Amino acid sequence: MNIADRQKPAPGGLVLDHVSHFVPDIGVAAELLDALGFVVTPLSAQRTAAGPTGSANRCVMLERGYLEFLTPAVDPAAVRLACFGTPDAQGEHRRLSAHGFDPQPIVALE
């Protein structure tokens, strides 16, 4: 089993997939992470099927999950994210709604 397969939650499972942090200067953040010994992915502008999201990221891949460093591509933001993963996004969306949460629509990021 490869690393990507080991990171997928079991059917019906919900796991913390990654933690994100917005930074004002992605280049400086990447240099600091590199100096700490991490391997940092290339800059990637995020998109949905509808077009750009207004953010770009660089990641530090871990054996389980990853750290995501985001930078606004338009206006500065002070947002922190914790992102969860599941093999059944539609089912989890329905389950959260049934338990009184109001989740935003599911978005496929690239």
ROFIPA-988576 format. One record per atom (N, C-alpha, C): atom name; x, y, z; residue number from 1. Coordinates in nm, 2 decimals. Layout:
<sites>
+------+--------+--------+--------+-----+
! atom !      X !      Y !      Z !  nr !
+------+--------+--------+--------+-----+
!   CA !      X !      Y !      Z ! NUM !
...
+------+--------+--------+--------+-----+
</sites>
This chain:
<sites>
+------+--------+--------+--------+-----+
! atom !      X !      Y !      Z !  nr !
+------+--------+--------+--------+-----+
!    N !   0.09 !  -0.12 !   0.00 !   1 !
!   CA !   0.00 !   0.00 !   0.00 !   1 !
!    C !   0.09 !   0.12 !   0.00 !   1 !
!    N !   0.06 !   0.22 !  -0.09 !   2 !
!   CA !   0.15 !   0.34 !  -0.10 !   2 !
!    C !   0.10 !   0.44 !   0.01 !   2 !
!    N !   0.18 !   0.55 !   0.02 !   3 !
!   CA !   0.15 !   0.65 !   0.12 !   3 !
!    C !   0.01 !   0.72 !   0.10 !   3 !
!    N !  -0.02 !   0.75 !  -0.03 !   4 !
!   CA !  -0.15 !   0.81 !  -0.06 !   4 !
!    C !  -0.26 !   0.72 !  -0.01 !   4 !
!    N !  -0.26 !   0.59 !  -0.04 !   5 !
!   CA !  -0.36 !   0.50 !   0.00 !   5 !
!    C !  -0.37 !   0.49 !   0.15 !   5 !
!    N !  -0.26 !   0.50 !   0.23 !   6 !
!   CA !  -0.27 !   0.49 !   0.37 !   6 !
!    C !  -0.33 !   0.61 !   0.43 !   6 !
!    N !  -0.33 !   0.72 !   0.36 !   7 !
!   CA !  -0.39 !   0.85 !   0.42 !   7 !
!    C !  -0.54 !   0.86 !   0.40 !   7 !
!    N !  -0.59 !   0.77 !   0.31 !   8 !
!   CA !  -0.74 !   0.78 !   0.29 !   8 !
!    C !  -0.81 !   0.72 !   0.41 !   8 !
!    N !  -0.91 !   0.79 !   0.46 !   9 !
!   CA !  -0.99 !   0.73 !   0.57 !   9 !
!    C !  -1.07 !   0.62 !   0.53 !   9 !
!    N !  -1.10 !   0.53 !   0.62 !  10 !
!   CA !  -1.19 !   0.41 !   0.59 !  10 !
!    C !  -1.33 !   0.46 !   0.56 !  10 !
!    N !  -1.40 !   0.38 !   0.48 !  11 !
!   CA !  -1.54 !   0.42 !   0.46 !  11 !
!    C !  -1.62 !   0.46 !   0.58 !  11 !
!    N !  -1.68 !   0.57 !   0.58 !  12 !
!   CA !  -1.76 !   0.62 !   0.70 !  12 !
!    C !  -1.67 !   0.69 !   0.80 !  12 !
!    N !  -1.54 !   0.71 !   0.77 !  13 !
!   CA !  -1.45 !   0.78 !   0.85 !  13 !
!    C !  -1.43 !   0.92 !   0.82 !  13 !
!    N !  -1.39 !   1.00 !   0.91 !  14 !
!   CA !  -1.36 !   1.14 !   0.89 !  14 !
!    C !  -1.23 !   1.17 !   0.97 !  14 !
!    N !  -1.13 !   1.22 !   0.90 !  15 !
!   CA !  -1.00 !   1.25 !   0.96 !  15 !
!    C !  -0.96 !   1.39 !   0.94 !  15 !
!    N !  -0.87 !   1.44 !   1.02 !  16 !
!   CA !  -0.81 !   1.57 !   1.00 !  16 !
!    C !  -0.71 !   1.55 !   0.88 !  16 !
!    N !  -0.74 !   1.61 !   0.77 !  17 !
!   CA !  -0.66 !   1.59 !   0.65 !  17 !
!    C !  -0.53 !   1.68 !   0.65 !  17 !
!    N !  -0.55 !   1.81 !   0.68 !  18 !
!   CA !  -0.44 !   1.90 !   0.68 !  18 !
!    C !  -0.47 !   2.03 !   0.76 !  18 !
!    N !  -0.37 !   2.10 !   0.80 !  19 !
!   CA !  -0.39 !   2.23 !   0.86 !  19 !
!    C !  -0.34 !   2.34 !   0.77 !  19 !
!    N !  -0.41 !   2.44 !   0.75 !  20 !
!   CA !  -0.37 !   2.55 !   0.67 !  20 !
!    C !  -0.34 !   2.68 !   0.75 !  20 !
!    N !  -0.25 !   2.76 !   0.69 !  21 !
!   CA !  -0.22 !   2.89 !   0.76 !  21 !
!    C !  -0.19 !   2.99 !   0.65 !  21 !
!    N !  -0.26 !   3.10 !   0.65 !  22 !
!   CA !  -0.24 !   3.21 !   0.56 !  22 !
!    C !  -0.12 !   3.29 !   0.60 !  22 !
!    N !  -0.03 !   3.32 !   0.50 !  23 !
!   CA !   0.09 !   3.40 !   0.53 !  23 !
!    C !   0.09 !   3.52 !   0.43 !  23 !
!    N !   0.15 !   3.63 !   0.47 !  24 !
!   CA !   0.15 !   3.75 !   0.39 !  24 !
!    C !   0.26 !   3.73 !   0.27 !  24 !
!    N !   0.36 !   3.66 !   0.29 !  25 !
!   CA !   0.47 !   3.64 !   0.19 !  25 !
!    C !   0.50 !   3.50 !   0.18 !  25 !
!    N !   0.45 !   3.43 !   0.08 !  26 !
!   CA !   0.47 !   3.28 !   0.06 !  26 !
!    C !   0.62 !   3.25 !   0.04 !  26 !
!    N !   0.69 !   3.34 !  -0.03 !  27 !
!   CA !   0.83 !   3.32 !  -0.06 !  27 !
!    C !   0.91 !   3.31 !   0.07 !  27 !
!    N !   0.89 !   3.41 !   0.16 !  28 !
!   CA !   0.96 !   3.41 !   0.29 !  28 !
!    C !   0.93 !   3.29 !   0.37 !  28 !
!    N !   0.80 !   3.25 !   0.37 !  29 !
!   CA !   0.76 !   3.13 !   0.45 !  29 !
!    C !   0.83 !   3.01 !   0.39 !  29 !
!    N !   0.83 !   2.99 !   0.26 !  30 !
!   CA !   0.90 !   2.88 !   0.20 !  30 !
!    C !   1.05 !   2.87 !   0.23 !  30 !
!    N !   1.11 !   2.99 !   0.23 !  31 !
!   CA !   1.26 !   3.00 !   0.27 !  31 !
!    C !   1.28 !   2.95 !   0.42 !  31 !
!    N !   1.19 !   3.00 !   0.51 !  32 !
!   CA !   1.20 !   2.96 !   0.65 !  32 !
!    C !   1.18 !   2.81 !   0.66 !  32 !
!    N !   1.08 !   2.75 !   0.60 !  33 !
!   CA !   1.05 !   2.61 !   0.60 !  33 !
!    C !   1.17 !   2.53 !   0.55 !  33 !
!    N !   1.22 !   2.57 !   0.44 !  34 !
!   CA !   1.34 !   2.51 !   0.38 !  34 !
!    C !   1.46 !   2.51 !   0.48 !  34 !
!    N !   1.48 !   2.62 !   0.54 !  35 !
!   CA !   1.59 !   2.64 !   0.64 !  35 !
!    C !   1.57 !   2.55 !   0.76 !  35 !
!    N !   1.44 !   2.51 !   0.79 !  36 !
!   CA !   1.41 !   2.42 !   0.90 !  36 !
!    C !   1.43 !   2.28 !   0.86 !  36 !
!    N !   1.45 !   2.25 !   0.73 !  37 !
!   CA !   1.48 !   2.12 !   0.68 !  37 !
!    C !   1.36 !   2.05 !   0.61 !  37 !
!    N !   1.25 !   2.13 !   0.59 !  38 !
!   CA !   1.13 !   2.07 !   0.52 !  38 !
!    C !   1.15 !   2.09 !   0.37 !  38 !
!    N !   1.09 !   1.99 !   0.30 !  39 !
!   CA !   1.08 !   2.00 !   0.15 !  39 !
!    C !   0.95 !   2.07 !   0.12 !  39 !
!    N !   0.96 !   2.18 !   0.05 !  40 !
!   CA !   0.84 !   2.26 !   0.02 !  40 !
!    C !   0.80 !   2.25 !  -0.12 !  40 !
!    N !   0.67 !   2.22 !  -0.15 !  41 !
!   CA !   0.62 !   2.21 !  -0.28 !  41 !
!    C !   0.63 !   2.34 !  -0.36 !  41 !
!    N !   0.63 !   2.33 !  -0.49 !  42 !
!   CA !   0.62 !   2.45 !  -0.58 !  42 !
!    C !   0.49 !   2.53 !  -0.55 !  42 !
!    N !   0.50 !   2.66 !  -0.58 !  43 !
!   CA !   0.38 !   2.74 !  -0.57 !  43 !
!    C !   0.27 !   2.69 !  -0.66 !  43 !
!    N !   0.15 !   2.68 !  -0.61 !  44 !
!   CA !   0.03 !   2.64 !  -0.69 !  44 !
!    C !  -0.09 !   2.73 !  -0.67 !  44 !
!    N !  -0.13 !   2.79 !  -0.78 !  45 !
!   CA !  -0.25 !   2.88 !  -0.77 !  45 !
!    C !  -0.37 !   2.78 !  -0.76 !  45 !
!    N !  -0.46 !   2.81 !  -0.67 !  46 !
!   CA !  -0.58 !   2.72 !  -0.65 !  46 !
!    C !  -0.69 !   2.76 !  -0.74 !  46 !
!    N !  -0.76 !   2.66 !  -0.79 !  47 !
!   CA !  -0.87 !   2.68 !  -0.88 !  47 !
!    C !  -0.99 !   2.58 !  -0.85 !  47 !
!    N !  -1.10 !   2.62 !  -0.89 !  48 !
!   CA !  -1.22 !   2.53 !  -0.89 !  48 !
!    C !  -1.26 !   2.52 !  -1.04 !  48 !
!    N !  -1.37 !   2.45 !  -1.06 !  49 !
!   CA !  -1.42 !   2.44 !  -1.20 !  49 !
!    C !  -1.46 !   2.58 !  -1.25 !  49 !
!    N !  -1.50 !   2.67 !  -1.16 !  50 !
!   CA !  -1.55 !   2.80 !  -1.19 !  50 !
!    C !  -1.44 !   2.90 !  -1.22 !  50 !
!    N !  -1.31 !   2.86 !  -1.18 !  51 !
!   CA !  -1.20 !   2.95 !  -1.20 !  51 !
!    C !  -1.11 !   2.97 !  -1.08 !  51 !
!    N !  -1.02 !   3.07 !  -1.08 !  52 !
!   CA !  -0.93 !   3.09 !  -0.96 !  52 !
!    C !  -1.01 !   3.12 !  -0.83 !  52 !
!    N !  -0.95 !   3.07 !  -0.72 !  53 !
!   CA !  -1.01 !   3.09 !  -0.59 !  53 !
!    C !  -0.96 !   3.22 !  -0.52 !  53 !
!    N !  -0.85 !   3.28 !  -0.58 !  54 !
!   CA !  -0.80 !   3.40 !  -0.51 !  54 !
!    C !  -0.68 !   3.37 !  -0.42 !  54 !
!    N !  -0.64 !   3.24 !  -0.41 !  55 !
!   CA !  -0.53 !   3.20 !  -0.32 !  55 !
!    C !  -0.44 !   3.11 !  -0.39 !  55 !
!    N !  -0.32 !   3.10 !  -0.34 !  56 !
!   CA !  -0.21 !   3.01 !  -0.39 !  56 !
!    C !  -0.15 !   2.94 !  -0.27 !  56 !
!    N !  -0.09 !   2.83 !  -0.29 !  57 !
!   CA !  -0.03 !   2.76 !  -0.17 !  57 !
!    C !   0.10 !   2.69 !  -0.20 !  57 !
!    N !   0.17 !   2.66 !  -0.10 !  58 !
!   CA !   0.29 !   2.57 !  -0.10 !  58 !
!    C !   0.27 !   2.48 !   0.02 !  58 !
!    N !   0.31 !   2.36 !   0.01 !  59 !
!   CA !   0.28 !   2.26 !   0.11 !  59 !
!    C !   0.41 !   2.19 !   0.16 !  59 !
!    N !   0.40 !   2.14 !   0.28 !  60 !
!   CA !   0.50 !   2.05 !   0.34 !  60 !
!    C !   0.43 !   1.92 !   0.35 !  60 !
!    N !   0.47 !   1.82 !   0.28 !  61 !
!   CA !   0.41 !   1.69 !   0.28 !  61 !
!    C !   0.46 !   1.61 !   0.39 !  61 !
!    N !   0.38 !   1.55 !   0.47 !  62 !
!   CA !   0.42 !   1.46 !   0.59 !  62 !
!    C !   0.38 !   1.32 !   0.56 !  62 !
!    N !   0.43 !   1.23 !   0.64 !  63 !
!   CA !   0.39 !   1.09 !   0.62 !  63 !
!    C !   0.24 !   1.07 !   0.62 !  63 !
!    N !   0.18 !   1.14 !   0.71 !  64 !
!   CA !   0.03 !   1.14 !   0.72 !  64 !
!    C !  -0.02 !   1.29 !   0.72 !  64 !
!    N !  -0.08 !   1.33 !   0.62 !  65 !
!   CA !  -0.13 !   1.46 !   0.60 !  65 !
!    C !  -0.02 !   1.56 !   0.56 !  65 !
!    N !  -0.05 !   1.68 !   0.57 !  66 !
!   CA !   0.04 !   1.79 !   0.53 !  66 !
!    C !   0.01 !   1.92 !   0.59 !  66 !
!    N !   0.11 !   2.01 !   0.58 !  67 !
!   CA !   0.09 !   2.15 !   0.63 !  67 !
!    C !   0.07 !   2.23 !   0.50 !  67 !
!    N !  -0.03 !   2.31 !   0.50 !  68 !
!   CA !  -0.05 !   2.40 !   0.38 !  68 !
!    C !  -0.03 !   2.54 !   0.42 !  68 !
!    N !   0.05 !   2.61 !   0.34 !  69 !
!   CA !   0.07 !   2.76 !   0.36 !  69 !
!    C !   0.01 !   2.83 !   0.24 !  69 !
!    N !  -0.09 !   2.91 !   0.27 !  70 !
!   CA !  -0.16 !   2.98 !   0.17 !  70 !
!    C !  -0.13 !   3.13 !   0.17 !  70 !
!    N !  -0.14 !   3.19 !   0.05 !  71 !
!   CA !  -0.12 !   3.33 !   0.04 !  71 !
!    C !  -0.24 !   3.38 !  -0.05 !  71 !
!    N !  -0.29 !   3.50 !  -0.01 !  72 !
!   CA !  -0.39 !   3.56 !  -0.10 !  72 !
!    C !  -0.34 !   3.60 !  -0.23 !  72 !
!    N !  -0.41 !   3.57 !  -0.33 !  73 !
!   CA !  -0.37 !   3.61 !  -0.47 !  73 !
!    C !  -0.43 !   3.74 !  -0.50 !  73 !
!    N !  -0.52 !   3.79 !  -0.42 !  74 !
!   CA !  -0.59 !   3.92 !  -0.44 !  74 !
!    C !  -0.57 !   4.01 !  -0.32 !  74 !
!    N !  -0.66 !   3.99 !  -0.22 !  75 !
!   CA !  -0.65 !   4.08 !  -0.10 !  75 !
!    C !  -0.60 !   4.00 !   0.02 !  75 !
!    N !  -0.52 !   4.07 !   0.11 !  76 !
!   CA !  -0.47 !   4.00 !   0.23 !  76 !
!    C !  -0.59 !   3.94 !   0.31 !  76 !
!    N !  -0.56 !   3.83 !   0.38 !  77 !
!   CA !  -0.66 !   3.77 !   0.47 !  77 !
!    C !  -0.59 !   3.72 !   0.59 !  77 !
!    N !  -0.67 !   3.71 !   0.70 !  78 !
!   CA !  -0.62 !   3.65 !   0.82 !  78 !
!    C !  -0.71 !   3.53 !   0.86 !  78 !
!    N !  -0.70 !   3.43 !   0.78 !  79 !
!   CA !  -0.79 !   3.31 !   0.80 !  79 !
!    C !  -0.70 !   3.19 !   0.84 !  79 !
!    N !  -0.75 !   3.11 !   0.92 !  80 !
!   CA !  -0.69 !   2.98 !   0.96 !  80 !
!    C !  -0.79 !   2.87 !   0.92 !  80 !
!    N !  -0.74 !   2.76 !   0.87 !  81 !
!   CA !  -0.82 !   2.65 !   0.83 !  81 !
!    C !  -0.78 !   2.52 !   0.89 !  81 !
!    N !  -0.87 !   2.44 !   0.92 !  82 !
!   CA !  -0.84 !   2.30 !   0.94 !  82 !
!    C !  -0.93 !   2.22 !   0.85 !  82 !
!    N !  -0.87 !   2.14 !   0.76 !  83 !
!   CA !  -0.95 !   2.07 !   0.66 !  83 !
!    C !  -0.96 !   1.92 !   0.69 !  83 !
!    N !  -1.08 !   1.87 !   0.67 !  84 !
!   CA !  -1.10 !   1.73 !   0.70 !  84 !
!    C !  -1.12 !   1.65 !   0.57 !  84 !
!    N !  -1.09 !   1.53 !   0.57 !  85 !
!   CA !  -1.10 !   1.44 !   0.45 !  85 !
!    C !  -1.19 !   1.32 !   0.48 !  85 !
!    N !  -1.26 !   1.28 !   0.38 !  86 !
!   CA !  -1.35 !   1.17 !   0.39 !  86 !
!    C !  -1.36 !   1.10 !   0.25 !  86 !
!    N !  -1.39 !   0.97 !   0.24 !  87 !
!   CA !  -1.41 !   0.91 !   0.11 !  87 !
!    C !  -1.54 !   0.94 !   0.06 !  87 !
!    N !  -1.63 !   1.00 !   0.14 !  88 !
!   CA !  -1.77 !   1.02 !   0.09 !  88 !
!    C !  -1.81 !   1.17 !   0.13 !  88 !
!    N !  -1.77 !   1.26 !   0.05 !  89 !
!   CA !  -1.79 !   1.40 !   0.09 !  89 !
!    C !  -1.94 !   1.43 !   0.09 !  89 !
!    N !  -2.02 !   1.38 !  -0.01 !  90 !
!   CA !  -2.16 !   1.41 !  -0.02 !  90 !
!    C !  -2.23 !   1.35 !   0.11 !  90 !
!    N !  -2.19 !   1.23 !   0.15 !  91 !
!   CA !  -2.25 !   1.17 !   0.27 !  91 !
!    C !  -2.22 !   1.24 !   0.39 !  91 !
!    N !  -2.10 !   1.29 !   0.41 !  92 !
!   CA !  -2.06 !   1.37 !   0.52 !  92 !
!    C !  -2.13 !   1.50 !   0.53 !  92 !
!    N !  -2.15 !   1.56 !   0.41 !  93 !
!   CA !  -2.23 !   1.69 !   0.40 !  93 !
!    C !  -2.37 !   1.67 !   0.45 !  93 !
!    N !  -2.43 !   1.56 !   0.40 !  94 !
!   CA !  -2.57 !   1.53 !   0.45 !  94 !
!    C !  -2.57 !   1.50 !   0.60 !  94 !
!    N !  -2.47 !   1.42 !   0.65 !  95 !
!   CA !  -2.47 !   1.39 !   0.79 !  95 !
!    C !  -2.45 !   1.51 !   0.88 !  95 !
!    N !  -2.36 !   1.60 !   0.84 !  96 !
!   CA !  -2.34 !   1.73 !   0.92 !  96 !
!    C !  -2.47 !   1.81 !   0.92 !  96 !
!    N !  -2.53 !   1.82 !   0.80 !  97 !
!   CA !  -2.66 !   1.89 !   0.79 !  97 !
!    C !  -2.77 !   1.83 !   0.88 !  97 !
!    N !  -2.77 !   1.70 !   0.89 !  98 !
!   CA !  -2.87 !   1.63 !   0.97 !  98 !
!    C !  -2.84 !   1.66 !   1.12 !  98 !
!    N !  -2.72 !   1.69 !   1.16 !  99 !
!   CA !  -2.68 !   1.71 !   1.30 !  99 !
!    C !  -2.69 !   1.86 !   1.33 !  99 !
!    N !  -2.75 !   1.94 !   1.24 ! 100 !
!   CA !  -2.77 !   2.08 !   1.28 ! 100 !
!    C !  -2.66 !   2.18 !   1.23 ! 100 !
!    N !  -2.56 !   2.13 !   1.16 ! 101 !
!   CA !  -2.45 !   2.21 !   1.11 ! 101 !
!    C !  -2.50 !   2.27 !   0.97 ! 101 !
!    N !  -2.44 !   2.38 !   0.93 ! 102 !
!   CA !  -2.48 !   2.44 !   0.80 ! 102 !
!    C !  -2.35 !   2.44 !   0.71 ! 102 !
!    N !  -2.31 !   2.33 !   0.66 ! 103 !
!   CA !  -2.18 !   2.33 !   0.58 ! 103 !
!    C !  -2.20 !   2.40 !   0.45 ! 103 !
!    N !  -2.09 !   2.46 !   0.41 ! 104 !
!   CA !  -2.09 !   2.53 !   0.28 ! 104 !
!    C !  -2.10 !   2.42 !   0.17 ! 104 !
!    N !  -2.14 !   2.46 !   0.05 ! 105 !
!   CA !  -2.14 !   2.36 !  -0.06 ! 105 !
!    C !  -2.00 !   2.30 !  -0.08 ! 105 !
!    N !  -2.00 !   2.17 !  -0.13 ! 106 !
!   CA !  -1.87 !   2.10 !  -0.15 ! 106 !
!    C !  -1.81 !   2.17 !  -0.27 ! 106 !
!    N !  -1.68 !   2.19 !  -0.26 ! 107 !
!   CA !  -1.60 !   2.25 !  -0.37 ! 107 !
!    C !  -1.48 !   2.16 !  -0.40 ! 107 !
!    N !  -1.46 !   2.13 !  -0.53 ! 108 !
!   CA !  -1.34 !   2.05 !  -0.57 ! 108 !
!    C !  -1.23 !   2.14 !  -0.60 ! 108 !
!    N !  -1.12 !   2.15 !  -0.52 ! 109 !
!   CA !  -1.01 !   2.23 !  -0.54 ! 109 !
!    C !  -0.90 !   2.16 !  -0.62 ! 109 !
!    N !  -0.82 !   2.23 !  -0.70 ! 110 !
!   CA !  -0.71 !   2.17 !  -0.77 ! 110 !
!    C !  -0.59 !   2.25 !  -0.74 ! 110 !
+------+--------+--------+--------+-----+
</sites>
